[in-house]
Amino acid sequence: MTTIVFFLLASLVVTLLLDARVHPRRGRLRRMSGVAVHVLMVTGVFGLFLAIAGNSVVAAVLATGMVAVLAVASNAKHRMLGEPLVFSDLALLAAVVRHPRFYFTAVSLRQRWLAGVAALAAALVLISQVSWSAPAHLTGGVLAGGAGIGLLFCLRSRWLVEAMRAPALEPDLRDYGLITTLLTYWLRWRETADPPAAAPIQVNRSHYAPPEVIVIIQCESFADSVAITGDARHALPGLAAARAAAWRHGDLAVSGFGAYTMRTEYGVLFGRSEAALGFRRYDPFLSAHGETSHALSARLGGAGYRCTFVHPHDMRFYGRDRLMPASGFDQIIGLEAFASTPPQGGRYVDDRTLGTMLGDLVAGTADLSFVYAVTMENHGPWHGEDGAAGELDSYLKHVRSSDAMLSDLTARLAADGRPALLVFFGDHRPSIPGVSMPGADRHTPYVMLRFGPGGTPIGTGERVDVTPADLHHAVLACVSAPAA
């Protein structure tokens, strides 16, 4: 028993020290309620592993290792994306296994191999230390059960029942610590109710004809090259021309940096603000099945539009294979439709190829049509021979392809002759160390181009900065209200 107590206390001390190193750091002690939850959680995990392995050393190593992994992951994420670990990140574990290069761009291949070998060796050593001592297993079960009961009591006490009622991730992490914040935010997320169903919309045919064709392009990691580099030589001609002819354009106030495509995608597709989402904001796709009536596809579909979702990638990513049909899309076009197209540079389907396919898709239908496309070409990692400069050159090459796609689609919709709306925006800025970093501006550009009968442009280049949810409602306004 003395050995078990010693290693449990050692685990608690070490994990509290690890928690104190998680960024952003407070500079002083955590609140006692946060410390209490941390202690109970680590005790419960220690007890669980002790009940399984019957060895206090193994239990201590595994309990401490769990906290160490979370702390390291949180700091790495904060360094690259400007945000600490949040509970919804744990839902991406399957995606990490399926698409590792999306998540390990900051870790070299050599480091990955070393980590894998070290993890395997550690697992073999720990397995060899499993004990069949009945008292140790029983003690572990008692510890795990007692800590679990204490944790439930603590979470329902006045200490925490009124704490963290609204999302404030960084201040809460400073005050309560990583473990307590992860657990409490998850509980708040579970308590959040689905919103009431959205009302149907009606097409307004007064003054100007509403768009018969609506094309929305969510462009992966697209940002204004001049804003990223500060160098006017990198200006994008397609974006400049679209801004000049736009019905509306400006900055899109995205919340994520370098990742979290689904946050921007959700805002544009579903139109609910982050304030309305509450704790669902961190990965709104996790709860979107209860909000499908709010989707553009559901509302435009109810107004007579045929809705198509296009994404040249694995549709299982973010669960789009299930969510998009449930949200009212009549047709889903994934990577299989581009099987005959060789990836550019061994990466993804390039944006100009995608743009050509979208143009053909629009030209092939005479019905009211809504197409939402998510591009892939700009997705990192961006491979360069000389560090940040090489990564930037690689990124700019792909962004120019996106810009050309914008020009191509603008020309095709104008030539089509039907009233149309083209919306183009970047989902987040790229994370390129030394070039585009967390802490600076996060906004991306967006443009809304309207074409009247005969392809006549409607617009004066008005600038209006919006959020993704605002952009959703601006699209609906083009259908249900006359153009100004």
N, C-alpha and C positions, 0 to 999 in steps of 0.2 A: 504493500500500500504506500509506503514511504517513497518508493521509486516512482509510482504513478503520480503522486502529488508533486514530486519534484519536476517531472517532465511536463506535467500540465502547467505548472507555474512558469516553467521556462518557455513553453509555447505562448502563453499569454503575454509575457514580457516582450518576447521577440516580435510577435505579431503587432503589438501596440507600437513598438518602435518602427516597424515597417509601415504601419498606417500613418504614422506621423511624417513619413517621407513622401506621402502621396501629394501630388500637385493638383490644384493650388494649395499651398500650405498656409496654415493659420498663423503660425509664429507663437502660439501659446497652446495650452492644453485644450483638448476637445471638451465639449459639454459632458457632464457626468452621465446623462441619459444615453448619449452616443457610446461612451466607454462601456456602460453596462450592457448594451446590446452586443457590442463587439465581444466582450468577455463571455457572455452567454453563448453566442454563436460559435466561437472558437472552442469553448468547452464542449458544446454539443458535437461538433465535428471530431474533436479529440476522442470523445466517448464513443462515437460511432465507429471510428477506426480501431479503437481499442477493443470494442465488442467483436469486430471482424477478425483482427489480427492477434489479439491477446498479448500484444507487446507494446509497452508504453513508449519505447523509442520509435517504433514504426508509427504509432499514433501521433507522436509529437512532430516527426518529420513530415508526415502527410498533412496535418493540420496547418503547420507553419508554411509548408510548400503551397497550399491552397491560397493563403493570404498573400504570399510572395508573388505568385503568378498574377493575381488580381492587381496587386500594387504595380508591378512592372508593366503589365498591359495598360493600366490606366495612365501611367506616366508616359509611356510610348505614344498612346493615343493623344494625350494632351500636347505632347511635343509636336506631333504631325498635324493634328486636326484642331487643336485649340480647345478641346473638350475632354473632361475626364470620362472614365468608364461609367456607363449607365446600365440599368438592369436590362434594357432591351437589346444591348449588345450580345448578351448571352444567347438570344434567340438566333443569332447569326452563326452559331458554331457549325451547323450543318453546311452553311455556305462557305465557311472557312475551309472545311475539308474538301468540298467540291471545287472551289475556285481559290486555291491558296495564294496565287500570285496577286490577287486583288488586295490581300491583307498583309503580305509579308514583304512588301517592296522595300522596307527599310532594313531588312535583314538579309545579309549576303547568303549565297548558296553554301559557302563554307560554314558560316555560323549555324545555318539550319541543320546541316549534317552533324556538326558537333553537338548541337542541342538534342538531336534525335538519338545519337549514340549515348549521350549522357543520361537521357531519360530512360532508355532501355536498360542500361547498366544499373541505374538506381532502382528500377522496378524489380530486376532480378535479385538485387541485394535485399530489398525489402521483403520480397516473397520468401526468401530463404530464412528470414527472421520471424516468420509467423510461428506463434506459440499455441499449444493446445491446452494451456492452463485455464481450467474452468473459472477460478476466481477472477482472473483478469478479464475474461470475456463478460462475466456477470457485472463486474465493476464498471466496465465500459457501457453496458446497457443502462445501468442505473444513472451514470453521468449523462448519457445522451438524453434519457427520458427526463431527468430532473432539469437539465439545461433547456430542453424544449418547453417544459411547463413554465419555467421562469421567463423564457423569451416571450411566450404568449402573454403572460401577466404584464411584462414590461411594455410590450407594444400597445397594450390596452390601458395602460396607466395614464395618469394626467401628464406624466413626463413627455409622452410622445403622441398621445391621441390628438392633441391640438397642434403638434409640431409639423412642419413641412406640409402644410395644407395646399400650398400653391407651388409650382415648380420654380426653384431658384437653385439650380444645380451646384454652381461653384460656392456660393455662400453656405449652402447646406453641407457640402462636403467639408468645408473648412470647420464648421461648427460641430458636426456629428461624426465625421470620419467616413471612410469609403464603405465599409461593411454595413453600417447602419443606414447610410443613404441608399445603397443598392436595395436593401431589404424594404425600407419604408417606401421608396418610390414605386417598387413593385406592388406593394399593398395598395397604395393610392391609385395606381393604374387599374388594379382589379376592381376597385370601388367605383370607377368611373362608368356612368351609364351611357348607353347609346342615345343619340339625339333623336328627336321626332323626325318622321319621314319628311322629305322635302316636297314642296308643292309642285305640281306640273307647270310647265311653261307653255305659252302659245306663241306661234310665229306671228310677228307684226308685219303686215304687208303694206303699211301706209308710207308715204313719202318716198323712200328708197326701197328697192327690193331687198329683202334679207338675203344673206349669203346662202346660195344653194350648195356650195362646197366650203367646208371648213377643214383646214389642215393645220394641225398644231405639231411643231417640232420641238421636242425636248432634247437639246443638244448637250451631250455628255461633256462636262468640264469646260464648256465654252465660256470664254471671257474676252473682253476687249483687250487685244494685244498691247495697245498703247497704255491702257490702265495698268497692265501687268508689268510692262517693261519700262514705261516712262519714255519710250523712244517712238517718235512719230513715224519713223521709217517702217514700223511694223503695222501701220494702219491697215484695216481690212476694207477693201473697196466695196464688197457686197454689203457689209453692215452699214457703211456710210451711205450708200445709195438707198438702202431700205429705210434708214432713219429719215432721210430727206423726203421720201415719198410716203412715209407711214401715216396711217390714221392716228396712231399713238405709239410712242416709244419712250424709253427711259431706263432707269435702273430697276432691277428686280431684287428686292430685299430678301435674299435667301438666308436661312438660318444656319445651314451647314457650311463647312469649309473642307474642301478636298475629298468629301465623301457624302454619304447620306442622300443619295439620289432620291430615295423614296419620300423624303420630307417635302422637297420641292414638287415632285411628281404628284404627291397627294394633294398639296395645296392647290395646284392648278386643276387637277381632275375633280377634286371633291369640294373645294371652295370653303372649307372650314378653317378659320384662323387658328394660330397656335394658342391664343388665349382661350378660344372655345374648346380646343382639344385638351387643355390641361396636361395631365401626365401622359396622355396618349401622343404628345407631340414628338417624343424621341424616336418612335417608329410607328407612325400612324397606320402603316399597312397591317400591323398585328391586330388591329381592331376594326379595320375598314369594312369587314364583312357585315358589320352591324350598321353601316352607314351608306350602303350602296345606292340608296335612293337619291343621295346628294351628288352622285357622279355626273359629270357632263354627259357621258354616254347614256346613262339612264334618263336624264332629262331631255337631251336632244333626241334620243330614240323615241321617247314619248311624243315628241313633236313631229315625228315622221322621218327623221334622218336615219340612214343606214350607217352604223358605227363600226369602224375597223381599228384594231390596235396592231401596230407593227413594231417589232423589236428584234433585230438580228442577233439574238443571243439566247441562251438557255432561259425559257420562260418560267422555269421553276425558281429562278432567282427572285427573292422577295415574294414568292408565292403568286406571281402574276398569272401563272397557268390556271389558277383557281379564281383569283380575284377579278380579273378582267372580264371573263364571261359572266360572273355574278353581278358585275357592275353595269351590264347592259350592252357590252360589245357583241355585235353579231358575228364578227369574223376576227380571228386571231392569227396573225402572220408572224412566225418565228424564224429562227435560224435556218430551218429546213428549206424555206423558200429561197434561200441564197446559196444552196449547196453547190451550184455550178459556178459561183463567184469566188475566185481565190482571194483570201485575205491579203490586204496590202501590207507588205513588210512582215508577213507571218503573224499579224495581230488579229484584227477584227474586220468585219465588212466595212468598207470605206463609205464615207458620207455621200459622196457623189453617186455611187452605185445605189445607195438607199434612196437618194433624191430622185433618181431616174425611175426607180420602181414606184415611188409615191406618185410621180407625175403620170405614169402609165395607169396606175390604179384609179386616179381621179378621172382621167380621160375615158376610162372604160365603163363608166357608170353615168346614166342619165338621171338618176334619182338624187334626192337630197342626200348629201354624203358628208360624214364626219370621220376624219382620219387623225388618229393620235399616234405619233411615232417617237420612239426613244432611240437615239443613235448610240453607237459604240466606239467609233473610230478614235475619239480623243481620250479614251479611258487609259489611265496609267497602267503599268509603269512606262515612262518615256525613256527610251534607251539612248544614252549619250556616251561618247568616248571620253569626254573631259569634264566629268562632274556636272555641276549645276548648269554650266553653259551648254553642254551637250544635251542635257535634258530639255533645256529651254528651246534649243534649235529643233529638237524632235517634236516637242509640243507645238511649236509655231507652225511646223510643216503640216501637222494634222488639222490645226485650227484653220489654216488657209483652205483646206479641203472642205471644211464645214461652211466657210464663207462662200465658197464657190457653189455649194449646194443651195444656199440661200438665194444666190443670184439666179441659178437655174430654175428653181421652183417659182420665184417671182415672175420670171419670163413666161413659164409654162402656164401659170394661172391667169396671167394677163392675156395670153394668146387663146386660152380656152373660151373666153368670152362670156362665161356665166358669172353672176354675182358671186363673189368668193371672199373668204377671209383666210389670211395666212398669218399664223402666230409662230414666232421663233424666239427661243430663249435658252440661256445656259442654266443648267441645274445647280452648279456650284463652281467655284474657282478651283484650279488645280493646286495640289500641294507639291511644290517644287522647292526643296531646301535651298535657301540663299536667293530665291527669286520671288516666289509666291508663298508667303508664310502666314500662319495664324496670328491674329492680333492686328492685322491691317484690315483694309476694306474687304467685305465679303460679297458685295453686290455683283451681279452679272447683268449683261444687257438683255433687253427684250424689244421686239418690234411687233406691231400689229399692222398688217397691210390689208386694206379693203379694196375690192374691185367691184365696180358697178356693172350693169349690163354692157356687154361689148368689151369688158376688160378695162374700163375707164377707172383710173385710180381715184379713190375717195380719201382725202386727207391732206393735212397741211404740215405734217411733221410735228404735231403737238407733243411736248414732252410732259409725261406724268410718271413719277416714280411710284411703284406699286409693290405689294407683297404677292406671293404666288396665289393666295386666296383672292386678292383683288383682281388678278388677271383672269381667274375663273369667272368672276362676275362680269368683267368687261366683255368676255366672249359671249356670255348669255345675253348681255345687253344688246349686242349686235344682232341677235336673233329676235329678241322680244321687244326691242325699241327701235325707232327709226334712226338712221345715222344723222348726226348733226352736220 
